[in-house]
Each structure stands twice: as structure tokens, then as C-alpha cells.
Amino acid sequence: MNELQIKYEPFKEIIVMEQTWFSTPEDLARFTNIVAGGKMAGVYWARGISFIYFPLSINTETAARELVEKRRVYWAFLSYTAMPDYKGLIETKEKIIVPVLDMSNNPLFQQVAEWLKAEHSQHDKTT
């Protein structure tokens, strides 16, 4: 009988193709509601950043090879905002309510949040 081996092999790279900064969590909630077509959708939170991302489909041979062989994933769109303190919901004045999932214990989401902070800081210096 063969023994089952389980390995953890995290992504090596995330390629973000487009990103948008929102000035408030409420603006991110409005955007999330629009792109979800009014269906329930949530955002992620880690290290003071709240964000939502849209991965490219891996239904092509090229995308599947990138994922499996290079452990590289592509995010077509990433939207984010500063939210220093975690809260479970974002509610807008229009009564749009978006749940927020605390991903602060996930190393990948921690790194994404730190990268986004650096990206926004760099953008602030150039504008």
C-alpha cells in the first residue's frame, strides 16, 4: 500500500495586471457590490488593508502550466483601500453591506497587504 504524501507548495509569484486604490472602505464596498452584480460578495482584510481580487481563469493550457510548473498565478484586477482596524462588515450610507473576511493569519494575504501598502506609498510620492 502506497503512503500518501502531502506537500505544501505556496505560490511563488502573483502577477497583478490592474489595480485600483479606493479612498475609503465604503468606496471599495460600492465597487464590490457593482462588480458582483448586486449578489453577496465580500472583501479580504490583512495588515490594515482591505481588498478584493479577480483571478484570471486557468482554463487554458498556458495558464494551467504557469500555475502548476511555475507556481505563478495571475490576478486580472485588484482593488484595495486602507482599513487600519478590522471590522466584520463595511456598510455604506446607501445601506450596501459587504462582509469582510479577516485573513491576517494567512501568509499570502499578509504579503499581498504589505505589497499594496508599498504600492500605494510609492503612488503617493509620484502624485
Buried (B, 14 or more C-beta within 10 A) or exposed (E): EEEEEEEEEEEEEBEBEEBBBBEEBBBBBBBBBEEEEEEEBBBBBBBBBBBBBEBBEBEEEEBEEBBEEEEBBBBEBBBBBBBEEBEEEBEBEEEBEBEBBEBBEBEEBBBBBBBBBEBBEEEEEEE
